[in-house]
Amino acid sequence: MNNDVIIIIIIIIIDCLGLQDVGYLIPTDIQAAGIPLSLKGCDILGAAKTGSGKTLAFLVPVRHLVSLL
C-alpha cells in the first residue's frame, strides 16, 4: 500500500471519529507511519519531538477499535 492510500485511510478515520471538528485534518509523519501498523495489531515504538502527534497516533487506532465494539 503506498503512502497516498495510507494518508487517505487515516483522513477517513479522523473524519469518522469527528476529529476534524477540533482541527485535526491531515496526519503528521508519526501518525501516518504508526496508525496503519496499530490498526493491523502491530506493536510500535516511535520517537518524535514534542508536539509531533505521538499521542494522537496512539489514540486514533484505540478509539477506532473501541468504536467497533
Rosetta constraint file for C-alpha pairs under 8 A:
AtomPair CA 1 CA 5 HARMONIC 6.49 0.50
AtomPair CA 1 CA 6 HARMONIC 6.96 0.50
AtomPair CA 2 CA 6 HARMONIC 6.49 0.50
AtomPair CA 3 CA 7 HARMONIC 6.12 0.50
AtomPair CA 4 CA 8 HARMONIC 6.26 0.50
AtomPair CA 5 CA 9 HARMONIC 6.21 0.50
AtomPair CA 6 CA 10 HARMONIC 6.26 0.50
AtomPair CA 6 CA 32 HARMONIC 6.93 0.50
AtomPair CA 6 CA 36 HARMONIC 7.04 0.50
AtomPair CA 7 CA 11 HARMONIC 6.13 0.50
AtomPair CA 7 CA 26 HARMONIC 7.74 0.50
AtomPair CA 7 CA 27 HARMONIC 7.09 0.50
AtomPair CA 7 CA 32 HARMONIC 6.26 0.50
AtomPair CA 8 CA 12 HARMONIC 6.22 0.50
AtomPair CA 9 CA 13 HARMONIC 6.35 0.50
AtomPair CA 10 CA 14 HARMONIC 6.12 0.50
AtomPair CA 10 CA 27 HARMONIC 7.02 0.50
AtomPair CA 10 CA 32 HARMONIC 7.21 0.50
AtomPair CA 10 CA 35 HARMONIC 7.35 0.50
AtomPair CA 10 CA 36 HARMONIC 7.74 0.50
AtomPair CA 11 CA 15 HARMONIC 6.07 0.50
AtomPair CA 11 CA 25 HARMONIC 6.80 0.50
AtomPair CA 11 CA 26 HARMONIC 6.27 0.50
AtomPair CA 11 CA 27 HARMONIC 7.14 0.50
AtomPair CA 12 CA 16 HARMONIC 6.10 0.50
AtomPair CA 13 CA 17 HARMONIC 6.14 0.50
AtomPair CA 13 CA 60 HARMONIC 7.81 0.50
AtomPair CA 13 CA 64 HARMONIC 7.38 0.50
AtomPair CA 14 CA 18 HARMONIC 6.31 0.50
AtomPair CA 14 CA 19 HARMONIC 5.31 0.50
AtomPair CA 14 CA 20 HARMONIC 6.47 0.50
AtomPair CA 14 CA 24 HARMONIC 7.30 0.50
AtomPair CA 14 CA 25 HARMONIC 7.24 0.50
AtomPair CA 14 CA 60 HARMONIC 7.42 0.50
AtomPair CA 15 CA 19 HARMONIC 6.09 0.50
AtomPair CA 15 CA 20 HARMONIC 5.84 0.50
AtomPair CA 15 CA 25 HARMONIC 7.95 0.50
AtomPair CA 17 CA 63 HARMONIC 7.83 0.50
AtomPair CA 17 CA 64 HARMONIC 7.33 0.50
AtomPair CA 18 CA 22 HARMONIC 7.91 0.50
AtomPair CA 19 CA 23 HARMONIC 6.79 0.50
AtomPair CA 19 CA 24 HARMONIC 5.55 0.50
AtomPair CA 19 CA 25 HARMONIC 7.54 0.50
AtomPair CA 20 CA 24 HARMONIC 4.75 0.50
AtomPair CA 20 CA 25 HARMONIC 5.26 0.50
AtomPair CA 27 CA 31 HARMONIC 5.49 0.50
AtomPair CA 27 CA 32 HARMONIC 5.76 0.50
AtomPair CA 28 CA 32 HARMONIC 6.09 0.50
AtomPair CA 28 CA 52 HARMONIC 6.72 0.50
AtomPair CA 28 CA 53 HARMONIC 6.41 0.50
AtomPair CA 29 CA 33 HARMONIC 6.16 0.50
AtomPair CA 29 CA 52 HARMONIC 7.94 0.50
AtomPair CA 30 CA 34 HARMONIC 5.92 0.50
AtomPair CA 30 CA 46 HARMONIC 7.38 0.50
AtomPair CA 30 CA 48 HARMONIC 7.13 0.50
AtomPair CA 30 CA 52 HARMONIC 7.02 0.50
AtomPair CA 30 CA 53 HARMONIC 6.69 0.50
AtomPair CA 30 CA 54 HARMONIC 6.38 0.50
AtomPair CA 30 CA 57 HARMONIC 6.88 0.50
AtomPair CA 31 CA 35 HARMONIC 5.52 0.50
AtomPair CA 31 CA 53 HARMONIC 6.49 0.50
AtomPair CA 31 CA 54 HARMONIC 6.72 0.50
AtomPair CA 31 CA 56 HARMONIC 7.25 0.50
AtomPair CA 31 CA 57 HARMONIC 4.54 0.50
AtomPair CA 32 CA 36 HARMONIC 7.13 0.50
AtomPair CA 32 CA 57 HARMONIC 7.96 0.50
AtomPair CA 33 CA 37 HARMONIC 7.32 0.50
AtomPair CA 34 CA 38 HARMONIC 6.15 0.50
AtomPair CA 34 CA 44 HARMONIC 6.90 0.50
AtomPair CA 34 CA 46 HARMONIC 7.68 0.50
AtomPair CA 34 CA 57 HARMONIC 6.18 0.50
AtomPair CA 34 CA 58 HARMONIC 7.79 0.50
AtomPair CA 35 CA 39 HARMONIC 6.16 0.50
AtomPair CA 35 CA 57 HARMONIC 5.70 0.50
AtomPair CA 35 CA 58 HARMONIC 7.22 0.50
AtomPair CA 35 CA 60 HARMONIC 7.28 0.50
AtomPair CA 35 CA 61 HARMONIC 6.19 0.50
AtomPair CA 36 CA 40 HARMONIC 6.40 0.50
AtomPair CA 37 CA 41 HARMONIC 6.50 0.50
AtomPair CA 37 CA 42 HARMONIC 5.38 0.50
AtomPair CA 37 CA 43 HARMONIC 7.63 0.50
AtomPair CA 37 CA 44 HARMONIC 7.38 0.50
AtomPair CA 38 CA 42 HARMONIC 5.32 0.50
AtomPair CA 38 CA 43 HARMONIC 6.82 0.50
AtomPair CA 38 CA 44 HARMONIC 7.12 0.50
AtomPair CA 38 CA 58 HARMONIC 7.77 0.50
AtomPair CA 38 CA 61 HARMONIC 6.23 0.50
AtomPair CA 39 CA 61 HARMONIC 5.81 0.50
AtomPair CA 39 CA 65 HARMONIC 7.92 0.50
AtomPair CA 46 CA 54 HARMONIC 7.78 0.50
AtomPair CA 48 CA 52 HARMONIC 6.28 0.50
AtomPair CA 48 CA 54 HARMONIC 7.20 0.50
AtomPair CA 53 CA 57 HARMONIC 6.11 0.50
AtomPair CA 54 CA 58 HARMONIC 6.45 0.50
AtomPair CA 55 CA 59 HARMONIC 6.16 0.50
AtomPair CA 56 CA 60 HARMONIC 5.71 0.50
AtomPair CA 57 CA 61 HARMONIC 7.28 0.50
AtomPair CA 58 CA 62 HARMONIC 6.69 0.50
AtomPair CA 59 CA 63 HARMONIC 5.88 0.50
AtomPair CA 60 CA 64 HARMONIC 6.05 0.50
AtomPair CA 61 CA 65 HARMONIC 6.06 0.50
AtomPair CA 62 CA 66 HARMONIC 6.14 0.50
AtomPair CA 63 CA 67 HARMONIC 6.15 0.50
AtomPair CA 64 CA 68 HARMONIC 6.68 0.50
AtomPair CA 65 CA 69 HARMONIC 7.06 0.50
